Structure formats: structure tokens, C-alpha cells
Amino acid sequence: MCSGVGESIPIIRRFILFLILFFAFVPFTQAGALLPSGPSLESEVTDGGVAPDFRLPDPQGKTVTLSGLRGKVVLLTFWASWCPPCRQEMPSMNRLYSTLGGEEFEILGINIEGNPPAALRFVDNFELVFPVLLDAEKKVQQQYGVFNIPQSFLIDKSGKIVLKFVGLHDWMSDKNLQMVQTLIRKP
């Protein structure tokens, strides 16, 4: 009799451990459901659709709007200082801006981590030359349906999203450089 009770204790412990792990990880598999409701990527932010307008501050407190850049090709990129692929991508994005930035092309780097001092250290360390905006409340991140970073949106002069890029990209590759230059040349 005693051996039966002793054998059931490890089974009970394993079952309890299973329940703990199950309830600990289930919310992470449904992370999208945990975010406040807002436009979904499928219904609002799609290739060919109009890029949603927004207002965000830069580190100095100046407000920037996407609609204020109509007439320019815009590369909108979402990033955080703790993101290794973001750290890898920034040098090529910086070179792209140094090469093409100006009257017809703009890059807006939207920091989503909610830690302005960390964002500013990152900007200084990487000597970023393009404008950086702070989305501390993650409203624009939600508006664009961004769940993975880096994530970028290439927007044409009329404000339409041409392409969405998820993950690390070499912005100075021939393909990407030619794509941006083609959009700049279009009226």
C-alpha cells in the first residue's frame, strides 16, 4: 500500500509543474490579444494602402507628423536599443540616409522601448544622422501592427505603403538602393 502512495506523489508533482508551465506560457502565445485594441496589420496597414498618420516627439520634444512629409519617399523603421538585429541594421540605414536623404527622401526611426535615455545613448553610440522619434506609449507601434523588430515600411510620395520589411536588411544593397532611388524619381 505504501508503495502506491509514494509513486503517486511524483506524478502529482509533474502534473502541478505542467499546470504551472502551461499557464505561465499561454499568455505569451496570445500576445496580440493582450495588446490594447487598435488597427490590425491586415485591415489597416497593407502594401498599397495609405500609411496611417501619426504625431510623435523627437528627443528634443519637437513633434513630427508623417503627413508633414508628404511629397517625400519615407522609410519608417521601428527599433529598440536592446534589439541585436536593429543594432546590425542601423549602420546601413545611416549610410542610406547619408547617400539619399534630403528634399525627396526621409528616414524616421521610431524607438518603441519607452526608455528615452537608452534611445539617446543608442543614437549617440551609432551616430545616427536621420531623425529618431519616441513612441513611449507604443501607440504608433500598435497602429502599424508591429510585433517584431526591426520592422520597416517604405512609403511613396503620395503616402502609400510600397513594401513592409520584417527583420534585418542591408539598406545599401543594390536591390534596396535601386528600389528607393526608383521611388524618388517617380513624380
Long-range contacts (C-beta under 8 A, 24 or more apart in sequence): 31-147, 32-147, 35-142, 36-142, 38-139, 38-142, 38-143, 39-142, 39-143, 39-145, 40-145, 41-144, 41-145, 42-145, 44-143, 44-145, 45-143, 45-144, 45-145, 45-153, 45-161, 45-164, 46-161, 47-161, 47-162, 47-163, 47-164, 48-160, 48-161, 48-162, 49-160, 49-161, 50-159, 50-160, 50-161, 51-76, 51-153, 51-155, 51-159, 51-160, 51-161, 52-143, 52-144, 54-139, 54-140, 54-143, 56-110, 56-133, 56-134, 56-135, 56-140, 57-133, 57-134, 58-131, 58-132, 58-133, 58-134, 59-116, 59-119, 59-120, 59-123, 59-132, 59-134, 64-108, 64-131, 64-133, 66-108, 66-155, 66-159, 67-159, 69-106, 69-108, 70-157, 70-158, 70-159, 71-104, 71-157, 72-103, 72-104, 72-105, 72-106, 72-157, 73-104, 73-105, 73-106, 73-154, 73-155, 73-156, 73-157, 73-180, 73-183, 73-184, 74-105, 74-106, 74-107, 74-108, 74-154, 74-155, 75-105, 75-106, 75-107, 75-108, 75-152, 75-153, 75-154, 75-155, 75-171, 75-180, 76-107, 76-108, 76-110, 76-144, 76-152, 76-153, 76-154, 76-155, 77-107, 77-108, 77-109, 77-110, 77-150, 77-151, 77-152, 77-153, 78-110, 78-112, 78-135, 78-141, 78-144, 78-146, 78-149, 78-150, 78-151, 78-152, 79-109, 79-110, 79-111, 79-112, 79-149, 79-150, 80-111, 80-112, 80-113, 80-149, 81-111, 81-113, 81-115, 81-118, 81-119, 81-121, 81-122, 82-113, 82-118, 83-149, 83-150, 85-149, 85-150, 85-167, 85-168, 86-149, 86-150, 87-126, 88-168, 89-150, 89-168, 89-169, 89-170, 89-171, 90-126, 90-128, 91-126, 92-169, 92-170, 92-171, 92-172, 92-173, 93-130, 93-171, 94-126, 94-127, 94-128, 94-129, 94-130, 95-171, 95-172, 96-171, 96-172, 96-176, 96-177, 96-180, 97-129, 97-130, 98-129, 99-172, 99-177, 100-177, 100-180, 100-181, 100-184, 101-129, 101-130, 104-157, 104-184, 105-180, 105-184, 106-130, 106-131, 107-131, 108-132, 108-133, 109-133, 110-134, 110-135, 110-140, 110-141, 111-135, 112-138, 112-141, 112-146, 112-149, 114-138, 154-179, 154-180, 154-183, 156-183, 156-186, 157-183, 157-186, 157-187
